[in-house]
Amino acid sequence: MATKTTTTTLSTVISTEIKDAITEYCKKKGMKLRYLIENALIEQIEDEMDLQSFKERRNEELFSLDNVIKAAKKK
Protein backbone atom coordinates (compact mmCIF):
# COMPACT_ATOMS: atom_id res chain seq x y z
CA MET A 1 0.00 0.00 0.00
CA ALA A 2 1.39 3.42 -0.96
CA THR A 3 1.97 5.97 1.76
CA LYS A 4 0.28 9.33 1.44
CA THR A 5 2.69 12.23 1.06
CA THR A 6 1.73 15.46 2.71
CA THR A 7 2.49 18.72 0.95
CA THR A 8 3.02 22.30 1.97
CA THR A 9 3.37 25.64 0.24
CA LEU A 10 6.79 27.21 -0.27
CA SER A 11 7.04 30.84 -1.30
CA THR A 12 10.14 32.66 -2.48
CA VAL A 13 11.21 35.67 -4.50
CA ILE A 14 13.31 35.13 -7.63
CA SER A 15 14.23 37.33 -10.57
CA THR A 16 11.79 37.66 -13.43
CA GLU A 17 14.45 36.34 -15.82
CA ILE A 18 14.88 33.13 -13.84
CA LYS A 19 11.12 32.64 -13.51
CA ASP A 20 10.67 33.14 -17.26
CA ALA A 21 13.52 30.76 -18.05
CA ILE A 22 12.27 27.93 -15.84
CA THR A 23 8.69 28.41 -17.04
CA GLU A 24 9.85 28.14 -20.67
CA TYR A 25 12.04 25.14 -19.80
CA CYS A 26 9.10 23.36 -18.22
CA LYS A 27 6.90 24.07 -21.24
CA LYS A 28 9.53 22.68 -23.62
CA LYS A 29 10.06 19.58 -21.48
CA GLY A 30 6.37 19.08 -20.75
CA MET A 31 6.89 19.11 -16.99
CA LYS A 32 5.32 20.93 -14.12
CA LEU A 33 7.19 23.74 -12.42
CA ARG A 34 6.61 22.05 -9.07
CA TYR A 35 8.37 18.89 -10.30
CA LEU A 36 11.39 20.87 -11.55
CA ILE A 37 11.76 22.88 -8.34
CA GLU A 38 11.25 19.89 -6.04
CA ASN A 39 13.79 17.77 -7.90
CA ALA A 40 16.32 20.60 -8.04
CA LEU A 41 16.07 21.01 -4.28
CA ILE A 42 16.44 17.27 -3.72
CA GLU A 43 19.50 17.16 -6.00
CA GLN A 44 21.11 20.08 -4.18
CA ILE A 45 20.59 18.46 -0.79
CA GLU A 46 21.92 15.11 -2.04
CA ASP A 47 24.98 16.80 -3.55
CA GLU A 48 25.73 18.53 -0.25
CA MET A 49 25.36 15.24 1.63
CA ASP A 50 27.62 13.46 -0.88
CA LEU A 51 30.25 16.18 -0.55
CA GLN A 52 30.14 15.95 3.23
CA SER A 53 30.56 12.16 3.06
CA PHE A 54 33.48 12.57 0.68
CA LYS A 55 35.19 15.08 2.96
CA GLU A 56 34.75 12.77 5.95
CA ARG A 57 36.12 9.73 4.13
CA ARG A 58 38.68 11.10 1.66
CA ASN A 59 41.65 10.01 3.76
CA GLU A 60 40.53 6.41 4.11
CA GLU A 61 42.62 3.68 2.55
CA LEU A 62 41.59 2.84 -1.02
CA PHE A 63 41.34 -0.67 -2.44
CA SER A 64 41.48 -1.47 -6.14
CA LEU A 65 38.87 -3.78 -7.58
CA ASP A 66 41.62 -6.23 -8.55
CA ASN A 67 42.84 -6.43 -4.95
CA VAL A 68 39.30 -6.96 -3.65
CA ILE A 69 38.75 -9.79 -6.15
CA LYS A 70 42.10 -11.39 -5.26
CA ALA A 71 41.28 -11.22 -1.55
CA ALA A 72 37.84 -12.74 -2.14
CA LYS A 73 39.35 -15.65 -4.10
CA LYS A 74 41.75 -16.42 -1.22
CA LYS A 75 38.85 -17.12 1.12
N, C-alpha and C positions, 0 to 999 in steps of 0.2 A: 504494500500500500504506500502510495506517495505521501510525503509529508507536505503540509501546507506551509508555504513561505509567506511570512508577513512582509509588508512593504511600508515604506515611509516616504515622505516628501523631502527632497533636498533642494535647497535654493542657493544660487550663487550668482555673482556678477562676473561676466566675461565680456571681452571686447566684441563689438558688432562684427568685426572681420572674422574672428574665430567662430562665432555663432553661425554666420553665413557659410563659412567653409565646412563646418561639420554638418550643417543642414543639407548642403549640396552633396557632400560625401554620402550621407545616408540615403538620399534620393537615388544617387547613381548606383549604390550597392543594394538598394531595396531593403534597407534595415531601419529599424526604429532608433531614434535618437537615444532613448533610454537604454537600449541594448549596447550601443556604442559607448556611452558614458560609463555604464556599469562595468563593462568588460575592460575598459581603459583603467578604471580605478583598481579592479582586481589585479590586472597585469602589473600596475605600479607597485602595489602592496607585495605581490609575489616577488618582483624583482628586488625590492628592498630586503625582503626576508632571505632571498638567495644570496645577496651580497653580504648580509650579516653572517650567514652560515659560512660563506667562503672566507671571510675575514677571521672567523673563529677557528677555522680548520686549515688555513693555508700553510701552516708550518708542520702539519702532520706528515709522517713518512708516506711516500707514494710507492705503490706496487704496480709493476707492469702486468698486463694481462698474461703474458708468457710465464712470468714467475708464479702467478696465481694458478695457472693451469698445471705447471710443473709440480707445485706443492700439492695440488689436489690429486695428482696421479700417484704421488708417493704414499698417500694414505690408503 
